[in-house]
Protein backbone atom coordinates (compact mmCIF):
# COMPACT_ATOMS: atom_id res chain seq x y z
CA UNK A 1 0.00 0.00 0.00
CA UNK A 2 2.82 2.37 0.83
CA UNK A 3 4.47 1.73 -2.59
CA UNK A 4 1.17 2.28 -4.39
CA UNK A 5 0.61 5.61 -2.63
CA UNK A 6 4.17 6.66 -3.28
CA UNK A 7 4.14 5.58 -6.97
CA UNK A 8 0.76 7.14 -7.81
CA UNK A 9 1.99 10.76 -7.86
CA UNK A 10 4.92 9.71 -10.06
CA UNK A 11 2.55 7.98 -12.49
CA UNK A 12 0.31 11.04 -12.58
CA UNK A 13 3.30 13.28 -13.22
CA UNK A 14 4.60 11.04 -16.03
CA UNK A 15 1.12 10.84 -17.57
CA UNK A 16 0.74 14.62 -17.42
CA UNK A 17 4.22 15.05 -18.93
CA UNK A 18 3.47 12.70 -21.84
CA UNK A 19 0.01 14.15 -22.50
CA UNK A 20 1.12 17.78 -22.41
CA UNK A 21 4.30 17.12 -24.39
CA UNK A 22 2.44 15.33 -27.19
CA UNK A 23 -0.25 18.00 -27.28
CA UNK A 24 2.31 20.84 -27.36
CA UNK A 25 4.24 19.17 -30.18
CA UNK A 26 1.12 18.54 -32.28
CA UNK A 27 -0.41 21.99 -31.80
CA UNK A 28 0.34 24.42 -34.66
CA UNK A 29 2.72 27.16 -33.53
CA UNK A 30 0.35 29.98 -34.50
CA UNK A 31 -2.39 28.65 -32.19
CA UNK A 32 -0.28 28.41 -29.01
CA UNK A 33 -0.87 31.12 -26.43
CA UNK A 34 1.69 32.77 -24.18
CA UNK A 35 5.16 31.52 -25.02
CA UNK A 36 6.64 30.24 -28.24
CA UNK A 37 6.15 26.55 -29.00
CA UNK A 38 9.79 25.64 -28.26
CA UNK A 39 9.68 27.32 -24.85
CA UNK A 40 6.50 25.45 -23.91
CA UNK A 41 8.08 22.12 -24.86
CA UNK A 42 11.22 22.98 -22.87
CA UNK A 43 9.15 24.06 -19.85
CA UNK A 44 7.09 20.86 -19.93
CA UNK A 45 10.24 18.70 -20.10
CA UNK A 46 12.29 20.59 -17.48
CA UNK A 47 9.47 21.16 -14.97
CA UNK A 48 6.99 18.39 -15.76
CA UNK A 49 4.36 19.09 -13.12
CA UNK A 50 4.49 22.90 -13.21
CA UNK A 51 5.09 23.03 -16.96
CA UNK A 52 2.23 20.62 -17.69
CA UNK A 53 -0.24 22.50 -15.53
CA UNK A 54 0.93 25.83 -17.00
CA UNK A 55 0.44 24.41 -20.50
CA UNK A 56 -3.09 23.27 -19.70
CA UNK A 57 -4.02 26.62 -18.16
CA UNK A 58 -2.14 29.22 -20.20
CA UNK A 59 -0.55 27.71 -23.31
CA UNK A 60 -3.13 25.46 -24.81
CA UNK A 61 -5.12 26.98 -27.67
CA UNK A 62 -8.72 27.86 -26.97
CA UNK A 63 -11.00 25.36 -28.63
CA UNK A 64 -13.11 26.81 -31.41
CA UNK A 65 -16.87 26.44 -31.38
CA UNK A 66 -18.32 23.91 -33.79
CA UNK A 67 -19.69 26.60 -36.11
CA UNK A 68 -16.20 27.98 -36.86
CA UNK A 69 -14.96 28.05 -40.42
CA UNK A 70 -13.73 24.74 -41.75
CA UNK A 71 -10.01 24.06 -42.07
CA UNK A 72 -8.19 20.89 -42.96
CA UNK A 73 -8.25 18.38 -40.13
CA UNK A 74 -10.91 20.13 -38.09
CA UNK A 75 -13.29 17.20 -38.36
CA UNK A 76 -16.19 18.77 -40.23
CA UNK A 77 -18.15 16.25 -42.27
CA UNK A 78 -18.02 16.72 -46.02
CA UNK A 79 -21.60 18.00 -46.26
CA UNK A 80 -20.86 20.84 -43.77
CA UNK A 81 -17.83 22.17 -45.62
CA UNK A 82 -18.04 25.61 -47.15
CA UNK A 83 -18.15 25.07 -50.86
CA UNK A 84 -17.05 27.57 -53.45
CA UNK A 85 -18.19 27.05 -56.98
CA UNK A 86 -15.02 27.26 -59.01
CA UNK A 87 -14.61 26.41 -62.68
CA UNK A 88 -13.45 22.90 -63.34
CA UNK A 89 -10.95 24.01 -65.96
CA UNK A 90 -9.90 27.02 -68.01
CA UNK A 91 -12.50 26.20 -70.66
CA UNK A 92 -15.28 26.74 -68.10
CA UNK A 93 -14.00 30.08 -66.79
CA UNK A 94 -15.72 32.89 -68.72
CA UNK A 95 -13.34 35.59 -67.46
CA UNK A 96 -10.34 33.60 -68.65
CA UNK A 97 -11.96 32.96 -72.04
CA UNK A 98 -12.80 36.65 -72.53
CA UNK A 99 -9.20 37.60 -71.73
CA UNK A 100 -7.95 35.05 -74.27
CA UNK A 101 -10.35 36.44 -76.92
CA UNK A 102 -9.13 39.97 -76.24
CA UNK A 103 -5.48 38.92 -76.52
CA UNK A 104 -6.22 37.03 -79.75
CA UNK A 105 -7.99 40.07 -81.21
CA UNK A 106 -5.07 42.33 -80.33
CA UNK A 107 -2.60 39.89 -81.87
CA UNK A 108 -4.65 39.61 -85.08
CA UNK A 109 -4.79 43.40 -85.39
CA UNK A 110 -1.03 43.64 -84.86
CA UNK A 111 -0.40 40.95 -87.47
CA UNK A 112 -2.65 42.75 -89.98
CA UNK A 113 -0.71 45.98 -89.40
CA UNK A 114 2.59 44.14 -89.91
CA UNK A 115 1.30 42.47 -93.09
CA UNK A 116 0.10 45.82 -94.46
CA UNK A 117 3.45 47.43 -93.60
CA UNK A 118 5.34 44.55 -95.22
CA UNK A 119 3.17 44.77 -98.34
CA UNK A 120 3.78 48.55 -98.52
CA UNK A 121 7.56 48.06 -98.17
CA UNK A 122 7.60 45.34 -100.84
CA UNK A 123 5.72 47.62 -103.27
CA UNK A 124 8.13 50.47 -102.52
CA UNK A 125 11.05 48.14 -103.14
CA UNK A 126 9.54 46.99 -106.47
CA UNK A 127 8.99 50.63 -107.51
CA UNK A 128 12.60 51.47 -106.68
CA UNK A 129 13.83 48.46 -108.64
CA UNK A 130 11.66 49.48 -111.64
CA UNK A 131 12.95 53.05 -111.41
CA UNK A 132 16.54 51.77 -111.34
CA UNK A 133 15.94 49.50 -114.39
CA UNK A 134 14.29 52.22 -116.42
C-alpha positions in Angstrom: 0.0 0.0 0.0 2.8 2.4 0.8 4.5 1.7 -2.6 1.2 2.3 -4.4 0.6 5.6 -2.6 4.2 6.7 -3.3 4.1 5.6 -7.0 0.8 7.1 -7.8 2.0 10.8 -7.9 4.9 9.7 -10.1 2.6 8.0 -12.5 0.3 11.0 -12.6 3.3 13.3 -13.2 4.6 11.0 -16.0 1.1 10.8 -17.6 0.7 14.6 -17.4 4.2 15.0 -18.9 3.5 12.7 -21.8 0.0 14.2 -22.5 1.1 17.8 -22.4 4.3 17.1 -24.4 2.4 15.3 -27.2 -0.2 18.0 -27.3 2.3 20.8 -27.4 4.2 19.2 -30.2 1.1 18.5 -32.3 -0.4 22.0 -31.8 0.3 24.4 -34.7 2.7 27.2 -33.5 0.4 30.0 -34.5 -2.4 28.7 -32.2 -0.3 28.4 -29.0 -0.9 31.1 -26.4 1.7 32.8 -24.2 5.2 31.5 -25.0 6.6 30.2 -28.2 6.2 26.6 -29.0 9.8 25.6 -28.3 9.7 27.3 -24.9 6.5 25.5 -23.9 8.1 22.1 -24.9 11.2 23.0 -22.9 9.1 24.1 -19.8 7.1 20.9 -19.9 10.2 18.7 -20.1 12.3 20.6 -17.5 9.5 21.2 -15.0 7.0 18.4 -15.8 4.4 19.1 -13.1 4.5 22.9 -13.2 5.1 23.0 -17.0 2.2 20.6 -17.7 -0.2 22.5 -15.5 0.9 25.8 -17.0 0.4 24.4 -20.5 -3.1 23.3 -19.7 -4.0 26.6 -18.2 -2.1 29.2 -20.2 -0.5 27.7 -23.3 -3.1 25.5 -24.8 -5.1 27.0 -27.7 -8.7 27.9 -27.0 -11.0 25.4 -28.6 -13.1 26.8 -31.4 -16.9 26.4 -31.4 -18.3 23.9 -33.8 -19.7 26.6 -36.1 -16.2 28.0 -36.9 -15.0 28.1 -40.4 -13.7 24.7 -41.8 -10.0 24.1 -42.1 -8.2 20.9 -43.0 -8.2 18.4 -40.1 -10.9 20.1 -38.1 -13.3 17.2 -38.4 -16.2 18.8 -40.2 -18.1 16.3 -42.3 -18.0 16.7 -46.0 -21.6 18.0 -46.3 -20.9 20.8 -43.8 -17.8 22.2 -45.6 -18.0 25.6 -47.2 -18.1 25.1 -50.9 -17.1 27.6 -53.4 -18.2 27.1 -57.0 -15.0 27.3 -59.0 -14.6 26.4 -62.7 -13.4 22.9 -63.3 -11.0 24.0 -66.0 -9.9 27.0 -68.0 -12.5 26.2 -70.7 -15.3 26.7 -68.1 -14.0 30.1 -66.8 -15.7 32.9 -68.7 -13.3 35.6 -67.5 -10.3 33.6 -68.6 -12.0 33.0 -72.0 -12.8 36.6 -72.5 -9.2 37.6 -71.7 -7.9 35.0 -74.3 -10.4 36.4 -76.9 -9.1 40.0 -76.2 -5.5 38.9 -76.5 -6.2 37.0 -79.8 -8.0 40.1 -81.2 -5.1 42.3 -80.3 -2.6 39.9 -81.9 -4.6 39.6 -85.1 -4.8 43.4 -85.4 -1.0 43.6 -84.9 -0.4 40.9 -87.5 -2.7 42.8 -90.0 -0.7 46.0 -89.4 2.6 44.1 -89.9 1.3 42.5 -93.1 0.1 45.8 -94.5 3.5 47.4 -93.6 5.3 44.5 -95.2 3.2 44.8 -98.3 3.8 48.5 -98.5 7.6 48.1 -98.2 7.6 45.3 -100.8 5.7 47.6 -103.3 8.1 50.5 -102.5 11.1 48.1 -103.1 9.5 47.0 -106.5 9.0 50.6 -107.5 12.6 51.5 -106.7 13.8 48.5 -108.6 11.7 49.5 -111.6 13.0 53.0 -111.4 16.5 51.8 -111.3 15.9 49.5 -114.4 14.3 52.2 -116.4 
